[in-house]
């Protein structure tokens, strides 16, 4: 039976050492986990929801959780995080196609290990710089790996490599060969287990003295170094942790897709999407990047079914989400956010909608006026 404690008259439950949650938050986490587990059943009830699409979103979101260590705590922006994702995916593909490694767990472990080593190398070479130069270096390393995968016949070139080892053309779990339907479900629930463990480990990391040191580094590097924090060593450790998450997500992606191509895993636009997932879901939260990954991949897939201009449709929806959820989807739903305050105000006085509409119209008209003045200055040179 979990121990209970009280704070300010409210009751809390001690889930594990250092983790104390309110019953309401525990209920929310359990509901999210139940929804996560029920995805295969939900997908079987509706043709518009595909399990593979949601599965991909979860995996890219897991990579975004790793990137969030840098973005949230050290204030470093990486444009090359697909390097670790792609490294993990290609490691699984090479072992499966070239060495006929059939064990699902061995492929995943190797993908994680090689992704971690790649993060160590890139981090050691990139973290000599900060700010824009760091971002450009990570982008350059990511594009270098993309060019290698694209140009090497051993890695399949632009066609990529299959992840279909053994006579069954599928990875095995504890030596057991699985049928196609069973394989997809087993890999999904393996992903659920990996994601739950990864989120728990990340929570322990960011709420540890190490996480506090990273926060201090993100706020002021010079001051952190002055008080004795080994800044470069800590930031390199955070970079390697982000690579671990990217590698394990890439390895799982290879097992899910059973085929790996450079455009889908190593291209620089994939790095941009992973970064945007973290921001969209709420980079100030733990689970936000995961939600951002699912939302972005789902929007891209649904958009293709509705129109040929799915990129424009996705862009419009994302603009609405960004303006409506300024702290990300999860961040804007937390207590103390502007959205929660607005909902509370609306529940107290629904007539406030008219005042909001007036304020929105006034702001829009003022923005149009500024745009006209700026355009007149650019074209005619007068105010």
C-alpha positions as CSV (number, residue, x, y, z in Angstrom):
1,X,0.0,0.0,0.0
2,X,1.6,3.3,-1.0
3,X,2.3,5.7,1.8
4,X,0.3,8.9,2.1
5,X,1.2,12.3,3.2
6,X,-0.4,15.7,3.5
7,X,0.6,19.2,2.4
8,X,-1.3,22.3,3.1
9,X,-4.3,20.2,4.0
10,X,-4.2,18.2,0.7
11,X,-3.5,14.5,0.6
12,X,-0.7,13.1,-1.5
13,X,0.5,9.6,-2.3
14,X,4.2,8.6,-2.3
15,X,4.5,6.5,-5.5
16,X,8.3,6.0,-5.2
17,X,11.2,7.5,-3.5
18,X,11.1,11.2,-4.4
19,X,7.8,11.0,-6.4
20,X,4.8,12.3,-4.5
21,X,1.6,12.8,-6.5
22,X,-1.9,14.0,-5.7
23,X,-4.7,11.5,-6.2
24,X,-6.0,13.6,-9.1
25,X,-2.7,13.5,-10.9
26,X,-2.4,9.8,-10.3
27,X,-5.8,9.3,-11.8
28,X,-4.8,11.4,-14.8
29,X,-1.6,9.4,-15.4
30,X,-3.5,6.1,-15.1
31,X,-6.2,7.4,-17.6
32,X,-3.4,8.4,-20.0
33,X,-1.8,5.0,-19.6
34,X,-5.1,3.2,-20.2
35,X,-5.7,5.2,-23.4
36,X,-2.1,4.4,-24.5
37,X,-2.6,0.7,-23.9
38,X,-6.1,0.7,-25.6
39,X,-4.8,2.2,-28.9
40,X,-4.8,-1.2,-30.8
41,X,-8.5,-1.7,-29.8
42,X,-9.4,1.9,-30.7
43,X,-7.7,1.5,-34.1
44,X,-9.6,-1.7,-34.8
45,X,-12.9,0.2,-34.3
46,X,-12.2,3.1,-36.7
47,X,-10.7,3.0,-40.1
48,X,-9.6,6.6,-39.8
49,X,-7.3,5.8,-36.9
50,X,-4.3,3.6,-37.9
51,X,-2.3,2.0,-35.2
52,X,0.9,2.3,-37.2
53,X,0.5,6.1,-37.6
54,X,-0.1,6.6,-33.9
55,X,2.8,4.2,-33.2
56,X,5.1,6.3,-35.3
57,X,3.9,9.4,-33.5
58,X,4.8,7.9,-30.2
59,X,8.3,7.0,-31.3
60,X,9.1,10.4,-32.8
61,X,7.6,11.8,-29.6
62,X,10.0,9.7,-27.5
63,X,12.9,11.1,-29.5
64,X,11.5,14.6,-28.7
65,X,11.4,13.7,-25.0
66,X,15.2,13.2,-25.3
67,X,15.7,16.4,-27.2
68,X,13.7,18.2,-24.5
69,X,16.5,17.6,-22.0
70,X,18.6,20.1,-24.0
71,X,15.8,22.4,-24.9
72,X,14.2,22.7,-21.5
73,X,17.1,22.6,-19.1
74,X,20.3,23.8,-20.9
75,X,18.5,26.1,-23.4
76,X,20.4,24.5,-26.3
77,X,18.6,24.0,-29.6
78,X,19.7,21.0,-31.7
79,X,18.9,20.8,-35.4
80,X,20.4,17.4,-35.8
81,X,18.6,15.1,-33.5
82,X,17.5,12.9,-36.3
83,X,21.2,11.8,-36.4
84,X,20.6,9.6,-33.3
85,X,17.1,8.5,-34.4
86,X,18.5,7.5,-37.8
87,X,21.6,5.8,-36.3
88,X,19.4,3.6,-34.1
89,X,17.1,2.7,-37.0
90,X,20.0,1.9,-39.4
91,X,21.8,-0.1,-36.7
92,X,18.8,-2.4,-36.4
93,X,18.5,-2.5,-40.2
94,X,22.2,-3.4,-40.8
95,X,22.2,-6.1,-38.1
96,X,18.9,-7.6,-39.4
97,X,19.7,-7.5,-43.1
98,X,23.5,-8.0,-43.2
99,X,24.1,-10.2,-40.2
100,X,20.6,-11.8,-39.9
101,X,20.2,-10.9,-36.2
102,X,16.6,-12.0,-35.4
103,X,16.3,-11.1,-31.7
104,X,14.0,-8.1,-31.2
105,X,15.6,-7.2,-27.9
106,X,19.1,-7.6,-29.2
107,X,18.4,-5.3,-32.2
108,X,16.9,-2.7,-29.8
109,X,19.8,-2.9,-27.4
110,X,22.3,-2.5,-30.3
111,X,20.4,0.5,-31.7
112,X,20.4,2.2,-28.3
113,X,24.1,1.5,-27.8
114,X,25.2,2.8,-31.2
115,X,22.9,5.9,-30.9
116,X,24.5,6.6,-27.5
117,X,28.0,6.4,-29.0
118,X,27.1,8.6,-31.9
119,X,25.7,11.2,-29.4
120,X,28.9,11.1,-27.4
121,X,31.0,11.7,-30.5
122,X,28.8,14.5,-31.9
123,X,28.4,16.1,-28.5
124,X,32.1,16.1,-27.8
125,X,32.7,17.9,-31.1
126,X,29.7,20.3,-31.0
127,X,29.6,21.4,-27.4
128,X,32.7,23.5,-27.8
129,X,30.3,26.1,-29.0
130,X,26.9,27.4,-27.9
131,X,23.9,29.2,-29.4
132,X,23.7,29.4,-33.2
133,X,27.0,27.7,-33.8
134,X,26.0,24.7,-31.7
135,X,22.8,24.4,-33.7
136,X,24.6,24.7,-37.0
137,X,27.1,22.1,-36.0
138,X,24.4,19.6,-35.0
139,X,22.7,20.3,-38.3
140,X,26.0,19.7,-40.2
141,X,26.6,16.3,-38.5
142,X,23.1,15.2,-39.1
143,X,23.4,16.0,-42.8
144,X,26.7,14.3,-43.0
145,X,25.2,11.1,-41.7
146,X,22.3,11.5,-44.2
147,X,24.8,11.9,-47.1
148,X,26.6,8.7,-46.0
149,X,23.4,6.7,-45.8
150,X,22.3,8.1,-49.1
151,X,25.5,7.4,-50.9
152,X,26.6,4.0,-49.5
153,X,25.3,0.9,-51.3
154,X,26.1,-1.1,-48.1
155,X,23.4,1.0,-46.4
156,X,21.0,0.6,-49.4
157,X,21.4,4.1,-50.8
158,X,18.2,6.0,-51.2
159,X,16.2,2.8,-51.1
160,X,17.3,2.0,-47.6
161,X,17.4,-1.4,-45.9
162,X,14.8,-3.9,-44.8
163,X,14.5,-4.9,-41.1
164,X,13.2,-8.5,-41.9
165,X,15.6,-11.1,-40.5
166,X,15.0,-14.8,-40.5
167,X,12.8,-17.1,-42.4
168,X,9.6,-15.4,-41.1
169,X,11.0,-12.0,-42.3
170,X,10.3,-10.6,-38.8
171,X,12.2,-10.1,-35.6
172,X,11.6,-12.7,-32.9
173,X,10.8,-12.2,-29.2
174,X,12.7,-14.7,-27.0
175,X,13.1,-16.9,-30.0
176,X,9.4,-17.1,-30.9
177,X,8.4,-16.3,-34.5
178,X,5.3,-14.1,-34.6
179,X,2.6,-13.8,-37.3
180,X,2.1,-10.4,-38.9
181,X,-0.9,-9.4,-36.8
182,X,0.6,-10.6,-33.6
183,X,4.0,-9.0,-34.4
184,X,2.5,-5.5,-34.8
185,X,0.6,-5.8,-31.4
186,X,3.7,-7.2,-29.6
187,X,5.9,-4.4,-30.9
188,X,3.4,-1.8,-29.9
189,X,3.2,-3.1,-26.3
190,X,6.9,-3.3,-26.2
191,X,6.9,0.3,-27.2
192,X,4.5,1.1,-24.4
193,X,6.8,-0.6,-21.9
194,X,9.8,1.3,-23.2
195,X,8.0,4.7,-23.2
196,X,6.8,4.2,-19.6
197,X,10.3,3.3,-18.4
198,X,11.8,6.1,-20.4
199,X,9.4,8.7,-18.9
200,X,10.0,7.5,-15.4
201,X,13.8,7.6,-15.9
202,X,13.6,11.1,-17.4
203,X,11.5,12.2,-14.4
204,X,14.1,10.9,-12.0
205,X,16.9,12.6,-14.1
206,X,15.3,16.1,-14.2
207,X,14.3,16.0,-10.5
208,X,17.7,15.0,-9.4
209,X,20.7,17.2,-8.4
210,X,22.0,16.6,-11.9
211,X,18.8,18.1,-13.3
212,X,19.0,21.1,-11.0
213,X,22.6,21.6,-12.2
214,X,21.4,21.6,-15.8
215,X,18.7,24.2,-14.9
216,X,21.5,26.4,-13.4
217,X,23.6,26.0,-16.5
218,X,20.6,27.0,-18.7
219,X,20.0,30.1,-16.6
220,X,23.5,31.3,-16.5
221,X,26.5,29.3,-17.7
222,X,29.1,31.7,-16.2
223,X,27.5,31.7,-12.8
224,X,27.1,27.9,-12.8
225,X,30.8,27.5,-13.6
226,X,31.7,30.0,-10.9
227,X,29.9,28.0,-8.2
228,X,31.8,24.9,-9.2
229,X,29.5,23.0,-11.7
230,X,31.5,21.3,-14.4
231,X,29.4,22.8,-17.2
232,X,30.8,21.1,-20.2
233,X,30.8,17.7,-18.6
234,X,27.2,18.1,-17.5
235,X,26.0,19.4,-20.8
236,X,27.8,16.5,-22.6
237,X,26.0,14.1,-20.3
238,X,22.6,15.7,-21.1
239,X,23.5,15.4,-24.8
240,X,24.3,11.7,-24.5
241,X,21.0,11.2,-22.6
242,X,19.2,12.8,-25.4
243,X,21.0,10.5,-27.8
244,X,20.0,7.4,-25.8
245,X,16.3,8.4,-26.3
246,X,16.8,9.1,-30.0
247,X,18.6,5.7,-30.5
248,X,16.0,3.6,-28.7
249,X,13.2,5.4,-30.6
250,X,15.0,4.8,-33.9
251,X,15.5,1.2,-33.1
252,X,11.9,0.7,-32.3
253,X,11.0,2.6,-35.5
254,X,13.0,0.1,-37.5
255,X,11.1,-2.8,-35.9
256,X,7.8,-1.1,-36.6
257,X,8.3,-0.1,-40.2
258,X,10.5,-3.1,-41.0
259,X,12.3,-0.9,-43.5
260,X,14.6,2.1,-43.0
261,X,15.2,4.9,-45.6
262,X,17.5,8.0,-45.2
263,X,14.7,10.5,-46.0
264,X,12.4,9.2,-43.2
265,X,15.1,8.9,-40.5
266,X,18.1,11.1,-41.2
267,X,17.0,14.1,-43.3
268,X,17.3,17.5,-41.7
269,X,13.5,18.1,-42.0
270,X,13.0,15.2,-39.6
271,X,15.2,16.9,-37.1
272,X,13.0,20.0,-37.5
273,X,9.9,18.0,-36.9
274,X,11.3,16.4,-33.7
275,X,12.1,19.9,-32.4
276,X,8.7,21.2,-33.3
277,X,7.1,18.2,-31.6
278,X,8.8,19.2,-28.3
279,X,7.6,22.8,-28.7
280,X,4.1,21.8,-29.8
281,X,3.4,19.5,-26.9
282,X,5.0,21.8,-24.4
283,X,8.8,21.7,-23.8
284,X,8.3,22.8,-20.2
285,X,6.6,19.5,-19.4
286,X,7.7,15.9,-19.2
287,X,5.0,14.2,-21.4
288,X,4.4,17.2,-23.7
289,X,6.9,16.2,-26.4
290,X,5.3,12.8,-26.6
291,X,1.9,14.3,-27.1
292,X,3.3,16.7,-29.7
293,X,4.8,13.8,-31.6
294,X,1.4,11.9,-31.8
295,X,-0.5,15.1,-32.7
296,X,1.9,16.2,-35.5
297,X,2.2,12.7,-37.1
298,X,-1.6,12.2,-36.9
299,X,-2.3,15.6,-38.5
300,X,0.1,14.8,-41.4
301,X,-1.5,11.5,-42.0
302,X,-5.1,12.7,-41.8
303,X,-4.3,15.7,-44.0
304,X,-3.2,13.3,-46.8
305,X,-6.6,11.7,-46.7
306,X,-8.6,14.9,-47.1
307,X,-6.7,17.0,-49.6
308,X,-3.7,17.2,-51.9
309,X,-2.7,20.4,-50.0
310,X,-2.2,18.5,-46.8
311,X,0.9,20.4,-45.9
312,X,-1.1,23.7,-46.0
313,X,-3.9,22.2,-44.0
314,X,-1.5,20.8,-41.4
315,X,0.2,24.3,-41.2
316,X,-3.1,26.0,-40.6
317,X,-4.1,23.6,-37.8
318,X,-0.7,23.9,-36.2
319,X,-0.9,27.7,-36.3
320,X,-4.2,27.5,-34.5
321,X,-2.7,25.2,-31.9
322,X,0.3,27.4,-31.4
323,X,-1.8,30.6,-30.9
324,X,-4.4,28.8,-28.8
325,X,-1.9,26.9,-26.7
326,X,1.1,29.3,-26.3
327,X,2.8,27.0,-23.7
328,X,2.3,23.9,-25.8
329,X,-0.7,21.5,-25.6
330,X,0.2,20.0,-22.3
331,X,1.7,23.1,-20.8
332,X,-1.4,25.2,-21.6
333,X,-3.6,22.6,-19.8
334,X,-1.7,22.8,-16.6
335,X,-2.8,24.8,-13.6
336,X,-1.8,28.5,-13.7
337,X,-1.8,28.7,-17.5
338,X,-3.7,31.4,-19.4
339,X,-6.0,28.7,-21.0
340,X,-7.0,27.3,-17.6
341,X,-7.6,30.8,-16.3
342,X,-9.7,31.6,-19.4
343,X,-11.8,28.4,-19.0
344,X,-12.3,29.2,-15.3
345,X,-13.4,32.8,-16.2
346,X,-15.8,31.5,-18.9
347,X,-17.4,29.0,-16.5
348,X,-18.0,31.8,-14.0
349,X,-19.3,34.3,-16.6
350,X,-20.1,32.9,-20.1
351,X,-20.9,36.5,-21.3
352,X,-17.2,37.2,-21.2
353,X,-17.0,35.7,-24.7
354,X,-18.4,39.0,-26.2
355,X,-15.6,41.0,-24.5
356,X,-13.0,38.5,-25.8
357,X,-14.3,38.8,-29.3
358,X,-14.2,42.6,-29.1
359,X,-10.6,42.5,-27.9
360,X,-9.6,40.0,-30.6
361,X,-11.2,42.2,-33.3
362,X,-9.4,45.3,-32.0
363,X,-6.1,43.5,-31.9
364,X,-6.6,42.2,-35.4
365,X,-7.5,45.6,-36.8
366,X,-4.5,47.2,-35.1
367,X,-2.2,44.5,-36.6
368,X,-3.7,45.2,-40.1
369,X,-3.0,48.9,-39.6
370,X,0.6,48.3,-38.6
371,X,1.0,46.0,-41.6
372,X,-0.3,48.7,-43.9
373,X,2.0,51.4,-42.5
374,X,5.0,49.0,-42.8
375,X,4.1,48.2,-46.4
376,X,3.7,51.9,-47.2
377,X,7.1,52.6,-45.8
378,X,8.7,49.8,-47.8
379,X,7.1,50.7,-51.1
380,X,6.8,54.5,-50.9
381,X,9.3,55.4,-48.3
382,X,6.8,57.4,-46.3
383,X,4.8,56.7,-43.1
